Amino acid sequence: MLVYKWIDVGAPLTPEQKAELDALSNMSDDDIVYDEDCPPQTDEQLKKFRRVNPRPKQAAS
């Protein structure tokens, strides 16, 4: 069974969504839980990071 959900990306955030984003932005890096599937990245690894699917360039108008 497939379930579809339409999301209005232009809709304003709900108070719950704003509270969650505020909590996440106030989180320190010490609160992140790393494991063998998701180890911390070194600065060198982060410099090499590239998007898998680069965003398409916008045509100038």
C-alpha distance matrix in Angstrom:
0.0 3.8 6.6 10.0 13.3 16.6 19.4 23.0 24.9 28.1 27.7 30.2 29.3 29.0 31.7 29.3 28.3 32.0 33.0 30.5 31.8 35.4 34.9 33.5 36.4 38.9 37.6 40.0 39.3 40.5 37.4 35.1 34.1 34.4 33.5 33.7 30.3 31.4 35.2 37.4 38.3 42.0 43.5 44.0 40.3 39.3 41.8 40.1 36.6 35.1 31.8 29.6 28.7 31.8 31.5 32.8 36.3 36.8 39.2 42.4 43.3
3.8 0.0 3.8 6.5 10.0 13.1 16.0 19.5 21.4 24.6 24.4 27.0 26.3 26.4 29.3 27.1 25.8 29.4 30.6 28.2 29.2 32.9 32.6 31.2 33.9 36.5 35.4 37.9 37.3 38.8 35.8 33.5 32.8 33.1 32.6 32.9 29.3 30.0 33.8 35.6 36.4 40.0 41.2 41.7 38.1 36.9 39.2 37.6 34.1 32.4 28.9 26.9 25.8 28.7 28.1 29.3 32.8 33.2 35.6 38.7 39.6
6.6 3.8 0.0 3.8 6.7 10.1 12.9 16.5 18.5 21.6 21.1 23.6 22.9 22.8 25.8 23.7 22.5 26.1 27.4 25.2 26.4 29.9 29.9 28.6 31.3 33.9 33.1 35.8 35.5 37.1 33.9 31.9 31.6 32.2 32.1 32.8 29.3 29.6 33.3 34.9 35.7 39.3 40.4 41.2 37.7 36.2 38.5 37.3 33.6 32.0 28.5 26.9 25.7 28.3 27.4 28.8 32.1 32.2 34.7 37.6 38.4
10.0 6.5 3.8 0.0 3.8 6.6 9.7 13.1 15.3 18.3 18.0 20.8 20.5 20.8 24.1 22.5 20.9 24.4 26.2 24.2 24.9 28.5 28.9 27.7 30.0 32.9 32.4 35.2 35.0 36.9 33.8 31.8 31.9 32.6 32.8 33.7 30.1 30.0 33.6 34.8 35.3 38.8 39.5 40.4 37.0 35.2 37.3 36.2 32.5 30.6 27.0 25.7 24.0 26.3 25.0 26.1 29.2 29.1 31.5 34.3 34.9
13.3 10.0 6.7 3.8 0.0 3.8 6.3 9.8 12.1 15.0 14.5 17.1 16.8 17.1 20.5 19.1 17.5 20.8 22.8 21.1 21.8 25.3 25.9 24.9 27.1 29.9 29.7 32.7 32.9 34.8 31.8 30.1 30.5 31.5 32.2 33.4 29.9 29.3 32.8 33.6 34.2 37.6 38.1 39.3 36.1 33.9 36.1 35.3 31.6 29.9 26.3 25.5 23.8 25.7 24.1 25.4 28.3 27.8 30.4 33.0 33.5
16.6 13.1 10.1 6.6 3.8 0.0 3.8 6.6 9.3 11.9 11.7 14.8 15.2 16.1 19.8 19.0 17.1 20.1 22.6 21.2 21.4 24.9 26.0 25.0 26.7 29.8 30.0 33.0 33.3 35.6 32.7 31.1 32.0 33.0 34.0 35.2 31.7 30.8 34.1 34.6 34.8 38.0 38.1 39.3 36.3 33.9 35.8 35.2 31.4 29.5 25.9 25.4 23.3 24.7 22.5 23.6 26.1 25.3 27.7 30.1 30.3
19.4 16.0 12.9 9.7 6.3 3.8 0.0 3.8 5.9 8.7 8.6 11.5 11.8 13.1 16.8 16.2 14.0 16.7 19.4 18.2 18.0 21.4 22.8 21.8 23.3 26.5 26.9 29.9 30.4 32.8 30.1 28.6 29.8 31.0 32.3 33.8 30.5 29.1 32.2 32.3 32.5 35.6 35.5 36.9 34.1 31.4 33.3 33.0 29.3 27.5 24.0 24.0 22.0 23.0 20.8 22.1 24.4 23.5 26.2 28.2 28.6
23.0 19.5 16.5 13.1 9.8 6.6 3.8 0.0 3.8 5.4 5.5 9.0 10.4 12.3 16.1 16.4 14.1 16.1 19.3 18.7 18.1 21.2 23.2 22.4 23.3 26.5 27.5 30.6 31.3 33.9 31.3 30.1 31.7 33.0 34.7 36.3 33.0 31.4 34.2 34.0 34.0 36.8 36.3 37.8 35.3 32.4 33.9 33.9 30.3 28.4 25.0 25.4 23.2 23.6 20.9 21.9 23.7 22.3 24.8 26.4 26.5
24.9 21.4 18.5 15.3 12.1 9.3 5.9 3.8 0.0 3.8 5.5 8.2 9.3 12.2 15.6 16.0 13.0 14.5 17.9 17.1 15.9 19.0 21.2 20.1 20.6 24.0 25.0 27.9 28.5 31.4 29.1 27.8 29.7 30.8 32.7 34.3 31.2 29.2 31.8 31.3 31.0 33.7 33.0 34.5 32.1 29.1 30.5 30.6 27.1 25.2 22.0 22.8 20.7 20.7 17.9 19.2 20.8 19.5 22.3 23.8 24.2
28.1 24.6 21.6 18.3 15.0 11.9 8.7 5.4 3.8 0.0 3.8 6.5 9.0 12.1 15.5 16.7 14.1 14.8 18.5 18.4 17.0 19.6 22.3 21.5 21.6 24.9 26.4 29.3 30.3 33.2 31.0 30.1 32.3 33.6 35.7 37.5 34.4 32.3 34.7 33.8 33.5 35.9 35.0 36.6 34.5 31.2 32.4 32.8 29.4 27.6 24.5 25.7 23.3 22.9 19.8 20.7 21.7 19.8 22.3 23.3 23.2
27.7 24.4 21.1 18.0 14.5 11.7 8.6 5.5 5.5 3.8 0.0 3.8 6.5 8.9 12.4 13.8 11.8 12.7 16.2 16.6 15.8 18.2 20.8 20.6 21.0 24.0 25.6 28.8 30.1 32.8 30.3 29.7 31.8 33.5 35.7 37.7 34.8 32.7 35.2 34.4 34.5 37.0 36.3 38.2 36.1 32.8 34.3 34.9 31.4 29.9 26.9 28.0 26.0 25.8 22.9 24.2 25.3 23.5 26.0 27.0 26.9
30.2 27.0 23.6 20.8 17.1 14.8 11.5 9.0 8.2 6.5 3.8 0.0 3.8 6.5 9.4 11.5 9.6 9.7 13.3 14.3 13.4 15.2 18.1 18.4 18.5 21.2 23.2 26.5 28.2 30.7 28.3 28.1 30.5 32.5 35.0 37.3 34.6 32.3 34.5 33.4 33.7 36.1 35.2 37.5 35.6 32.2 33.8 34.8 31.4 30.2 27.5 29.1 27.4 27.0 24.2 25.8 26.7 25.1 27.7 28.4 28.4
29.3 26.3 22.9 20.5 16.8 15.2 11.8 10.4 9.3 9.0 6.5 3.8 0.0 3.8 6.6 8.0 5.9 6.3 9.8 10.5 10.0 12.0 14.6 15.0 15.5 18.1 19.9 23.3 25.0 27.4 24.8 24.8 27.1 29.3 31.8 34.3 31.8 29.4 31.6 30.6 31.1 33.7 33.1 35.5 33.6 30.3 32.2 33.2 29.8 29.1 26.5 28.1 26.9 26.7 24.4 26.5 27.6 26.4 29.4 30.2 30.7
29.0 26.4 22.8 20.8 17.1 16.1 13.1 12.3 12.2 12.1 8.9 6.5 3.8 0.0 3.8 5.3 5.2 6.3 8.6 10.0 10.7 12.4 14.3 15.5 16.6 18.5 20.2 23.9 25.9 27.8 24.9 25.2 27.3 29.8 32.2 34.9 32.5 30.3 32.6 31.8 32.8 35.4 35.2 37.7 35.7 32.6 34.7 35.8 32.4 31.8 29.3 30.7 29.7 29.9 27.7 29.9 31.2 30.1 33.1 34.0 34.4
31.7 29.3 25.8 24.1 20.5 19.8 16.8 16.1 15.6 15.5 12.4 9.4 6.6 3.8 0.0 3.8 5.5 5.1 6.1 8.6 9.9 10.4 12.2 14.2 15.3 16.5 18.4 22.2 24.6 26.2 23.4 24.2 26.5 29.3 31.9 34.9 32.9 30.5 32.6 31.6 32.8 35.3 35.0 37.9 36.1 32.9 35.2 36.6 33.3 33.2 31.0 32.6 32.0 32.0 30.0 32.5 33.7 32.7 35.7 36.4 36.9
29.3 27.1 23.7 22.5 19.1 19.0 16.2 16.4 16.0 16.7 13.8 11.5 8.0 5.3 3.8 0.0 3.8 5.5 5.1 6.2 8.7 9.9 10.6 12.4 14.3 15.4 16.7 20.5 22.7 24.0 20.9 21.5 23.5 26.4 28.8 31.8 29.8 27.6 29.8 29.1 30.6 33.3 33.5 36.3 34.3 31.3 33.9 35.1 31.8 31.9 29.7 31.0 30.7 31.1 29.5 32.2 33.7 33.1 36.4 37.4 38.2
28.3 25.8 22.5 20.9 17.5 17.1 14.0 14.1 13.0 14.1 11.8 9.6 5.9 5.2 5.5 3.8 0.0 3.8 5.4 5.1 6.2 8.6 9.9 10.6 12.3 14.3 15.5 19.1 20.9 22.8 19.9 20.0 22.1 24.7 27.1 29.9 27.7 25.4 27.6 26.8 27.9 30.7 30.6 33.3 31.2 28.2 30.6 31.8 28.4 28.3 26.0 27.5 27.0 27.4 25.7 28.4 30.0 29.4 32.8 33.9 34.8
32.0 29.4 26.1 24.4 20.8 20.1 16.7 16.1 14.5 14.8 12.7 9.7 6.3 6.3 5.1 5.5 3.8 0.0 3.8 5.5 5.1 6.1 8.6 9.9 10.5 12.3 14.3 17.9 20.2 22.2 19.7 20.3 22.9 25.5 28.3 31.3 29.3 26.7 28.4 27.1 28.1 30.5 30.1 32.9 31.3 28.0 30.2 31.8 28.6 28.7 26.8 28.7 28.2 28.1 26.3 29.0 30.2 29.5 32.8 33.4 34.3
33.0 30.6 27.4 26.2 22.8 22.6 19.4 19.3 17.9 18.5 16.2 13.3 9.8 8.6 6.1 5.1 5.4 3.8 0.0 3.8 5.5 5.1 6.2 8.6 9.9 10.6 12.4 16.2 18.8 20.2 17.5 18.6 21.1 24.1 27.0 30.2 28.6 26.0 27.6 26.4 27.8 30.2 30.1 33.2 31.6 28.5 31.0 32.7 29.6 30.1 28.5 30.3 30.3 30.4 29.0 31.9 33.1 32.7 36.1 36.8 37.9
30.5 28.2 25.2 24.2 21.1 21.2 18.2 18.7 17.1 18.4 16.6 14.3 10.5 10.0 8.6 6.2 5.1 5.5 3.8 0.0 3.8 5.4 5.1 6.2 8.6 10.0 10.7 14.4 16.4 18.0 15.0 15.6 17.9 20.7 23.5 26.6 24.9 22.4 24.1 23.2 24.7 27.3 27.5 30.5 28.6 25.7 28.5 29.9 26.7 27.3 25.6 27.3 27.5 27.9 26.8 29.9 31.5 31.4 34.9 36.0 37.3
31.8 29.2 26.4 24.9 21.8 21.4 18.0 18.1 15.9 17.0 15.8 13.4 10.0 10.7 9.9 8.7 6.2 5.1 5.5 3.8 0.0 3.8 5.4 5.1 6.1 8.6 9.9 13.4 15.2 17.5 15.1 15.4 18.2 20.6 23.6 26.6 24.8 21.9 23.4 22.0 23.0 25.4 25.2 28.1 26.4 23.3 25.7 27.3 24.2 24.7 23.1 25.2 25.3 25.3 24.1 27.2 28.5 28.4 31.9 32.8 34.2
35.4 32.9 29.9 28.5 25.3 24.9 21.4 21.2 19.0 19.6 18.2 15.2 12.0 12.4 10.4 9.9 8.6 6.1 5.1 5.4 3.8 0.0 3.8 5.4 5.1 6.2 8.7 12.2 14.8 16.8 14.7 15.9 19.0 21.8 25.0 28.2 26.8 23.8 24.9 23.1 24.2 26.2 25.8 29.0 27.8 24.6 26.9 29.0 26.2 27.0 25.8 28.1 28.4 28.1 26.9 30.0 31.0 30.8 34.3 34.8 36.2
34.9 32.6 29.9 28.9 25.9 26.0 22.8 23.2 21.2 22.3 20.8 18.1 14.6 14.3 12.2 10.6 9.9 8.6 6.2 5.1 5.4 3.8 0.0 3.8 5.5 5.2 6.3 10.1 12.8 14.1 11.6 13.1 16.0 19.1 22.3 25.6 24.6 21.7 22.7 21.2 22.8 25.0 25.1 28.4 27.0 24.2 26.9 28.9 26.1 27.3 26.3 28.4 29.1 29.2 28.4 31.7 33.0 33.2 36.8 37.6 39.1
33.5 31.2 28.6 27.7 24.9 25.0 21.8 22.4 20.1 21.5 20.6 18.4 15.0 15.5 14.2 12.4 10.6 9.9 8.6 6.2 5.1 5.4 3.8 0.0 3.8 5.4 5.1 8.6 10.4 12.5 10.1 10.6 13.7 16.4 19.6 22.8 21.5 18.4 19.5 17.9 19.3 21.6 21.8 24.9 23.4 20.5 23.3 25.1 22.4 23.6 22.6 24.7 25.6 25.7 25.2 28.7 30.1 30.6 34.2 35.2 37.0
36.4 33.9 31.3 30.0 27.1 26.7 23.3 23.3 20.6 21.6 21.0 18.5 15.5 16.6 15.3 14.3 12.3 10.5 9.9 8.6 6.1 5.1 5.5 3.8 0.0 3.8 5.5 8.2 10.3 13.0 11.6 12.4 15.9 18.2 21.7 24.7 23.6 20.2 20.8 18.6 19.5 21.2 20.7 24.0 23.0 19.8 22.2 24.4 21.9 23.1 22.5 25.1 25.8 25.4 24.7 28.1 29.0 29.4 33.0 33.6 35.4
38.9 36.5 33.9 32.9 29.9 29.8 26.5 26.5 24.0 24.9 24.0 21.2 18.1 18.5 16.5 15.4 14.3 12.3 10.6 10.0 8.6 6.2 5.2 5.4 3.8 0.0 3.8 6.4 9.7 11.5 10.3 12.2 15.7 18.5 22.1 25.4 24.8 21.4 21.6 19.3 20.6 22.2 21.8 25.4 24.6 21.7 24.2 26.7 24.4 26.1 25.7 28.3 29.3 28.9 28.4 31.8 32.7 33.1 36.6 37.1 39.0
37.6 35.4 33.1 32.4 29.7 30.0 26.9 27.5 25.0 26.4 25.6 23.2 19.9 20.2 18.4 16.7 15.5 14.3 12.4 10.7 9.9 8.7 6.3 5.1 5.5 3.8 0.0 3.8 6.7 8.1 6.5 8.5 11.9 14.8 18.4 21.8 21.3 18.1 18.2 16.1 17.9 19.7 19.9 23.4 22.4 19.9 22.8 25.0 22.8 24.7 24.5 26.9 28.3 28.3 28.2 31.8 33.0 33.8 37.5 38.2 40.3
40.0 37.9 35.8 35.2 32.7 33.0 29.9 30.6 27.9 29.3 28.8 26.5 23.3 23.9 22.2 20.5 19.1 17.9 16.2 14.4 13.4 12.2 10.1 8.6 8.2 6.4 3.8 0.0 3.8 5.3 5.6 7.6 11.2 13.6 17.3 20.6 20.7 17.3 16.6 14.1 15.8 17.1 17.4 21.0 20.4 18.2 21.0 23.5 21.8 24.2 24.5 27.0 28.8 28.7 29.0 32.7 33.7 34.8 38.5 39.2 41.5
39.3 37.3 35.5 35.0 32.9 33.3 30.4 31.3 28.5 30.3 30.1 28.2 25.0 25.9 24.6 22.7 20.9 20.2 18.8 16.4 15.2 14.8 12.8 10.4 10.3 9.7 6.7 3.8 0.0 3.8 5.3 5.6 9.0 10.6 14.4 17.3 17.6 14.1 13.1 10.3 12.1 13.5 14.1 17.7 17.0 15.1 18.1 20.4 18.9 21.6 22.3 24.6 26.7 26.8 27.6 31.3 32.5 34.0 37.7 38.6 41.2
40.5 38.8 37.1 36.9 34.8 35.6 32.8 33.9 31.4 33.2 32.8 30.7 27.4 27.8 26.2 24.0 22.8 22.2 20.2 18.0 17.5 16.8 14.1 12.5 13.0 11.5 8.1 5.3 3.8 0.0 3.8 5.5 8.0 10.0 13.6 16.8 17.8 14.7 13.4 11.2 13.8 15.1 16.3 19.8 19.1 17.8 21.0 23.1 21.7 24.6 25.4 27.4 29.8 30.1 31.1 34.8 36.1 37.7 41.4 42.4 45.0
37.4 35.8 33.9 33.8 31.8 32.7 30.1 31.3 29.1 31.0 30.3 28.3 24.8 24.9 23.4 20.9 19.9 19.7 17.5 15.0 15.1 14.7 11.6 10.1 11.6 10.3 6.5 5.6 5.3 3.8 0.0 3.8 6.4 9.5 13.0 16.6 17.0 14.2 13.8 12.4 15.2 17.3 18.7 22.0 20.7 19.2 22.6 24.4 22.5 25.0 25.2 27.0 29.1 29.7 30.5 34.2 35.8 37.2 40.9 42.1 44.5
35.1 33.5 31.9 31.8 30.1 31.1 28.6 30.1 27.8 30.1 29.7 28.1 24.8 25.2 24.2 21.5 20.0 20.3 18.6 15.6 15.4 15.9 13.1 10.6 12.4 12.2 8.5 7.6 5.6 5.5 3.8 0.0 3.8 6.3 10.0 13.4 13.4 10.4 10.4 9.2 12.2 14.7 16.5 19.5 17.8 16.4 20.0 21.4 19.4 21.9 22.0 23.6 25.9 26.8 27.8 31.5 33.3 35.0 38.7 40.1 42.7
34.1 32.8 31.6 31.9 30.5 32.0 29.8 31.7 29.7 32.3 31.8 30.5 27.1 27.3 26.5 23.5 22.1 22.9 21.1 17.9 18.2 19.0 16.0 13.7 15.9 15.7 11.9 11.2 9.0 8.0 6.4 3.8 0.0 3.8 6.8 10.5 10.9 8.7 9.0 9.2 12.7 15.5 18.0 20.5 18.5 17.8 21.6 22.5 20.5 23.0 23.2 24.2 26.8 28.1 29.4 33.2 35.2 37.1 40.8 42.5 45.1
34.4 33.1 32.2 32.6 31.5 33.0 31.0 33.0 30.8 33.6 33.5 32.5 29.3 29.8 29.3 26.4 24.7 25.5 24.1 20.7 20.6 21.8 19.1 16.4 18.2 18.5 14.8 13.6 10.6 10.0 9.5 6.3 3.8 0.0 3.8 7.1 7.9 5.6 5.3 6.4 10.0 13.0 15.9 18.0 15.7 15.7 19.5 20.0 18.3 21.0 21.5 22.3 25.2 26.6 28.4 32.1 34.3 36.4 40.2 42.0 44.8
33.5 32.6 32.1 32.8 32.2 34.0 32.3 34.7 32.7 35.7 35.7 35.0 31.8 32.2 31.9 28.8 27.1 28.3 27.0 23.5 23.6 25.0 22.3 19.6 21.7 22.1 18.4 17.3 14.4 13.6 13.0 10.0 6.8 3.8 0.0 3.8 5.4 5.2 5.5 8.3 11.7 14.7 18.0 19.4 16.9 17.5 21.2 21.1 19.6 22.1 22.6 22.7 25.8 27.7 29.7 33.4 35.8 38.2 41.8 43.9 46.8
33.7 32.9 32.8 33.7 33.4 35.2 33.8 36.3 34.3 37.5 37.7 37.3 34.3 34.9 34.9 31.8 29.9 31.3 30.2 26.6 26.6 28.2 25.6 22.8 24.7 25.4 21.8 20.6 17.3 16.8 16.6 13.4 10.5 7.1 3.8 0.0 3.8 5.5 5.6 9.3 11.8 14.6 18.2 18.9 16.1 17.5 21.0 20.3 19.0 21.5 22.1 21.8 25.2 27.3 29.7 33.2 35.7 38.3 41.9 44.1 47.1
30.3 29.3 29.3 30.1 29.9 31.7 30.5 33.0 31.2 34.4 34.8 34.6 31.8 32.5 32.9 29.8 27.7 29.3 28.6 24.9 24.8 26.8 24.6 21.5 23.6 24.8 21.3 20.7 17.6 17.8 17.0 13.4 10.9 7.9 5.4 3.8 0.0 3.8 6.2 9.9 11.8 15.2 18.4 18.9 15.7 16.6 20.1 19.1 17.2 19.2 19.4 18.8 22.0 24.3 26.6 30.1 32.8 35.4 38.9 41.3 44.2
31.4 30.0 29.6 30.0 29.3 30.8 29.1 31.4 29.2 32.3 32.7 32.3 29.4 30.3 30.5 27.6 25.4 26.7 26.0 22.4 21.9 23.8 21.7 18.4 20.2 21.4 18.1 17.3 14.1 14.7 14.2 10.4 8.7 5.6 5.2 5.5 3.8 0.0 3.8 6.7 8.8 12.4 15.3 16.4 13.2 13.6 17.3 16.8 14.8 17.1 17.4 17.5 20.7 22.5 24.7 28.3 30.7 33.2 36.8 39.0 41.9
35.2 33.8 33.3 33.6 32.8 34.1 32.2 34.2 31.8 34.7 35.2 34.5 31.6 32.6 32.6 29.8 27.6 28.4 27.6 24.1 23.4 24.9 22.7 19.5 20.8 21.6 18.2 16.6 13.1 13.4 13.8 10.4 9.0 5.3 5.5 5.6 6.2 3.8 0.0 3.8 6.4 9.5 12.9 14.0 11.4 12.3 15.9 15.8 14.6 17.6 18.6 19.2 22.5 24.0 26.3 29.9 32.0 34.6 38.2 40.1 43.2
37.4 35.6 34.9 34.8 33.6 34.6 32.3 34.0 31.3 33.8 34.4 33.4 30.6 31.8 31.6 29.1 26.8 27.1 26.4 23.2 22.0 23.1 21.2 17.9 18.6 19.3 16.1 14.1 10.3 11.2 12.4 9.2 9.2 6.4 8.3 9.3 9.9 6.7 3.8 0.0 3.8 6.7 9.7 11.6 9.7 9.9 13.6 14.3 13.3 16.6 18.0 19.3 22.5 23.4 25.5 29.2 30.9 33.4 37.0 38.6 41.7
38.3 36.4 35.7 35.3 34.2 34.8 32.5 34.0 31.0 33.5 34.5 33.7 31.1 32.8 32.8 30.6 27.9 28.1 27.8 24.7 23.0 24.2 22.8 19.3 19.5 20.6 17.9 15.8 12.1 13.8 15.2 12.2 12.7 10.0 11.7 11.8 11.8 8.8 6.4 3.8 0.0 3.8 6.6 8.0 5.9 6.4 9.9 10.6 10.0 13.6 15.6 17.2 20.4 20.9 23.2 26.8 28.3 31.0 34.5 36.0 39.3
42.0 40.0 39.3 38.8 37.6 38.0 35.6 36.8 33.7 35.9 37.0 36.1 33.7 35.4 35.3 33.3 30.7 30.5 30.2 27.3 25.4 26.2 25.0 21.6 21.2 22.2 19.7 17.1 13.5 15.1 17.3 14.7 15.5 13.0 14.7 14.6 15.2 12.4 9.5 6.7 3.8 0.0 3.8 5.3 5.2 6.3 8.7 10.1 10.9 14.6 17.3 19.2 22.4 22.4 24.8 28.2 29.3 32.1 35.4 36.7 40.0
43.5 41.2 40.4 39.5 38.1 38.1 35.5 36.3 33.0 35.0 36.3 35.2 33.1 35.2 35.0 33.5 30.6 30.1 30.1 27.5 25.2 25.8 25.1 21.8 20.7 21.8 19.9 17.4 14.1 16.3 18.7 16.5 18.0 15.9 18.0 18.2 18.4 15.3 12.9 9.7 6.6 3.8 0.0 3.8 5.5 5.1 6.2 8.9 10.0 13.7 16.6 19.1 22.0 21.3 23.5 26.7 27.4 30.0 33.2 34.2 37.6
44.0 41.7 41.2 40.4 39.3 39.3 36.9 37.8 34.5 36.6 38.2 37.5 35.5 37.7 37.9 36.3 33.3 32.9 33.2 30.5 28.1 29.0 28.4 24.9 24.0 25.4 23.4 21.0 17.7 19.8 22.0 19.5 20.5 18.0 19.4 18.9 18.9 16.4 14.0 11.6 8.0 5.3 3.8 0.0 3.8 5.5 5.2 6.6 9.0 12.6 15.9 18.1 21.1 20.6 23.1 26.2 26.8 29.8 32.8 34.0 37.5
40.3 38.1 37.7 37.0 36.1 36.3 34.1 35.3 32.1 34.5 36.1 35.6 33.6 35.7 36.1 34.3 31.2 31.3 31.6 28.6 26.4 27.8 27.0 23.4 23.0 24.6 22.4 20.4 17.0 19.1 20.7 17.8 18.5 15.7 16.9 16.1 15.7 13.2 11.4 9.7 5.9 5.2 5.5 3.8 0.0 3.8 5.4 5.3 6.5 10.2 13.3 15.0 18.3 18.3 21.0 24.2 25.4 28.4 31.6 33.1 36.6
39.3 36.9 36.2 35.2 33.9 33.9 31.4 32.4 29.1 31.2 32.8 32.2 30.3 32.6 32.9 31.3 28.2 28.0 28.5 25.7 23.3 24.6 24.2 20.5 19.8 21.7 19.9 18.2 15.1 17.8 19.2 16.4 17.8 15.7 17.5 17.5 16.6 13.6 12.3 9.9 6.4 6.3 5.1 5.5 3.8 0.0 3.8 5.4 5.1 8.8 11.5 14.0 16.9 16.4 18.7 22.0 23.1 25.8 29.1 30.4 33.8
41.8 39.2 38.5 37.3 36.1 35.8 33.3 33.9 30.5 32.4 34.3 33.8 32.2 34.7 35.2 33.9 30.6 30.2 31.0 28.5 25.7 26.9 26.9 23.3 22.2 24.2 22.8 21.0 18.1 21.0 22.6 20.0 21.6 19.5 21.2 21.0 20.1 17.3 15.9 13.6 9.9 8.7 6.2 5.2 5.4 3.8 0.0 3.8 5.6 8.5 11.9 14.6 17.2 16.0 18.4 21.3 21.8 24.6 27.7 28.8 32.3
40.1 37.6 37.3 36.2 35.3 35.2 33.0 33.9 30.6 32.8 34.9 34.8 33.2 35.8 36.6 35.1 31.8 31.8 32.7 29.9 27.3 29.0 28.9 25.1 24.4 26.7 25.0 23.5 20.4 23.1 24.4 21.4 22.5 20.0 21.1 20.3 19.1 16.8 15.8 14.3 10.6 10.1 8.9 6.6 5.3 5.4 3.8 0.0 3.8 6.4 10.1 12.1 15.0 14.3 17.2 20.0 20.9 24.1 27.1 28.6 32.2
36.6 34.1 33.6 32.5 31.6 31.4 29.3 30.3 27.1 29.4 31.4 31.4 29.8 32.4 33.3 31.8 28.4 28.6 29.6 26.7 24.2 26.2 26.1 22.4 21.9 24.4 22.8 21.8 18.9 21.7 22.5 19.4 20.5 18.3 19.6 19.0 17.2 14.8 14.6 13.3 10.0 10.9 10.0 9.0 6.5 5.1 5.6 3.8 0.0 3.8 6.9 9.3 12.1 11.8 14.6 17.7 19.1 22.1 25.3 27.1 30.5
35.1 32.4 32.0 30.6 29.9 29.5 27.5 28.4 25.2 27.6 29.9 30.2 29.1 31.8 33.2 31.9 28.3 28.7 30.1 27.3 24.7 27.0 27.3 23.6 23.1 26.1 24.7 24.2 21.6 24.6 25.0 21.9 23.0 21.0 22.1 21.5 19.2 17.1 17.6 16.6 13.6 14.6 13.7 12.6 10.2 8.8 8.5 6.4 3.8 0.0 3.8 6.4 8.7 8.1 11.1 14.1 15.6 18.8 22.0 24.0 27.4
31.8 28.9 28.5 27.0 26.3 25.9 24.0 25.0 22.0 24.5 26.9 27.5 26.5 29.3 31.0 29.7 26.0 26.8 28.5 25.6 23.1 25.8 26.3 22.6 22.5 25.7 24.5 24.5 22.3 25.4 25.2 22.0 23.2 21.5 22.6 22.1 19.4 17.4 18.6 18.0 15.6 17.3 16.6 15.9 13.3 11.5 11.9 10.1 6.9 3.8 0.0 3.8 5.4 5.4 8.3 11.6 13.8 16.8 20.1 22.5 25.7
29.6 26.9 26.9 25.7 25.5 25.4 24.0 25.4 22.8 25.7 28.0 29.1 28.1 30.7 32.6 31.0 27.5 28.7 30.3 27.3 25.2 28.1 28.4 24.7 25.1 28.3 26.9 27.0 24.6 27.4 27.0 23.6 24.2 22.3 22.7 21.8 18.8 17.5 19.2 19.3 17.2 19.2 19.1 18.1 15.0 14.0 14.6 12.1 9.3 6.4 3.8 0.0 3.8 6.2 9.4 12.2 15.0 18.1 21.2 24.0 27.1
28.7 25.8 25.7 24.0 23.8 23.3 22.0 23.2 20.7 23.3 26.0 27.4 26.9 29.7 32.0 30.7 27.0 28.2 30.3 27.5 25.3 28.4 29.1 25.6 25.8 29.3 28.3 28.8 26.7 29.8 29.1 25.9 26.8 25.2 25.8 25.2 22.0 20.7 22.5 22.5 20.4 22.4 22.0 21.1 18.3 16.9 17.2 15.0 12.1 8.7 5.4 3.8 0.0 3.8 6.4 8.7 12.0 14.9 17.9 20.9 23.9
31.8 28.7 28.3 26.3 25.7 24.7 23.0 23.6 20.7 22.9 25.8 27.0 26.7 29.9 32.0 31.1 27.4 28.1 30.4 27.9 25.3 28.1 29.2 25.7 25.4 28.9 28.3 28.7 26.8 30.1 29.7 26.8 28.1 26.6 27.7 27.3 24.3 22.5 24.0 23.4 20.9 22.4 21.3 20.6 18.3 16.4 16.0 14.3 11.8 8.1 5.4 6.2 3.8 0.0 3.8 6.3 8.8 12.0 15.1 17.8 21.0
31.5 28.1 27.4 25.0 24.1 22.5 20.8 20.9 17.9 19.8 22.9 24.2 24.4 27.7 30.0 29.5 25.7 26.3 29.0 26.8 24.1 26.9 28.4 25.2 24.7 28.4 28.2 29.0 27.6 31.1 30.5 27.8 29.4 28.4 29.7 29.7 26.6 24.7 26.3 25.5 23.2 24.8 23.5 23.1 21.0 18.7 18.4 17.2 14.6 11.1 8.3 9.4 6.4 3.8 0.0 3.8 6.4 8.9 12.3 15.0 17.9
32.8 29.3 28.8 26.1 25.4 23.6 22.1 21.9 19.2 20.7 24.2 25.8 26.5 29.9 32.5 32.2 28.4 29.0 31.9 29.9 27.2 30.0 31.7 28.7 28.1 31.8 31.8 32.7 31.3 34.8 34.2 31.5 33.2 32.1 33.4 33.2 30.1 28.3 29.9 29.2 26.8 28.2 26.7 26.2 24.2 22.0 21.3 20.0 17.7 14.1 11.6 12.2 8.7 6.3 3.8 0.0 3.8 6.4 9.2 12.4 15.2
36.3 32.8 32.1 29.2 28.3 26.1 24.4 23.7 20.8 21.7 25.3 26.7 27.6 31.2 33.7 33.7 30.0 30.2 33.1 31.5 28.5 31.0 33.0 30.1 29.0 32.7 33.0 33.7 32.5 36.1 35.8 33.3 35.2 34.3 35.8 35.7 32.8 30.7 32.0 30.9 28.3 29.3 27.4 26.8 25.4 23.1 21.8 20.9 19.1 15.6 13.8 15.0 12.0 8.8 6.4 3.8 0.0 3.8 6.4 9.1 12.3
36.8 33.2 32.2 29.1 27.8 25.3 23.5 22.3 19.5 19.8 23.5 25.1 26.4 30.1 32.7 33.1 29.4 29.5 32.7 31.4 28.4 30.8 33.2 30.6 29.4 33.1 33.8 34.8 34.0 37.7 37.2 35.0 37.1 36.4 38.2 38.3 35.4 33.2 34.6 33.4 31.0 32.1 30.0 29.8 28.4 25.8 24.6 24.1 22.1 18.8 16.8 18.1 14.9 12.0 8.9 6.4 3.8 0.0 3.8 6.3 9.0
39.2 35.6 34.7 31.5 30.4 27.7 26.2 24.8 22.3 22.3 26.0 27.7 29.4 33.1 35.7 36.4 32.8 32.8 36.1 34.9 31.9 34.3 36.8 34.2 33.0 36.6 37.5 38.5 37.7 41.4 40.9 38.7 40.8 40.2 41.8 41.9 38.9 36.8 38.2 37.0 34.5 35.4 33.2 32.8 31.6 29.1 27.7 27.1 25.3 22.0 20.1 21.2 17.9 15.1 12.3 9.2 6.4 3.8 0.0 3.8 6.3
42.4 38.7 37.6 34.3 33.0 30.1 28.2 26.4 23.8 23.3 27.0 28.4 30.2 34.0 36.4 37.4 33.9 33.4 36.8 36.0 32.8 34.8 37.6 35.2 33.6 37.1 38.2 39.2 38.6 42.4 42.1 40.1 42.5 42.0 43.9 44.1 41.3 39.0 40.1 38.6 36.0 36.7 34.2 34.0 33.1 30.4 28.8 28.6 27.1 24.0 22.5 24.0 20.9 17.8 15.0 12.4 9.1 6.3 3.8 0.0 3.8
43.3 39.6 38.4 34.9 33.5 30.3 28.6 26.5 24.2 23.2 26.9 28.4 30.7 34.4 36.9 38.2 34.8 34.3 37.9 37.3 34.2 36.2 39.1 37.0 35.4 39.0 40.3 41.5 41.2 45.0 44.5 42.7 45.1 44.8 46.8 47.1 44.2 41.9 43.2 41.7 39.3 40.0 37.6 37.5 36.6 33.8 32.3 32.2 30.5 27.4 25.7 27.1 23.9 21.0 17.9 15.2 12.3 9.0 6.3 3.8 0.0
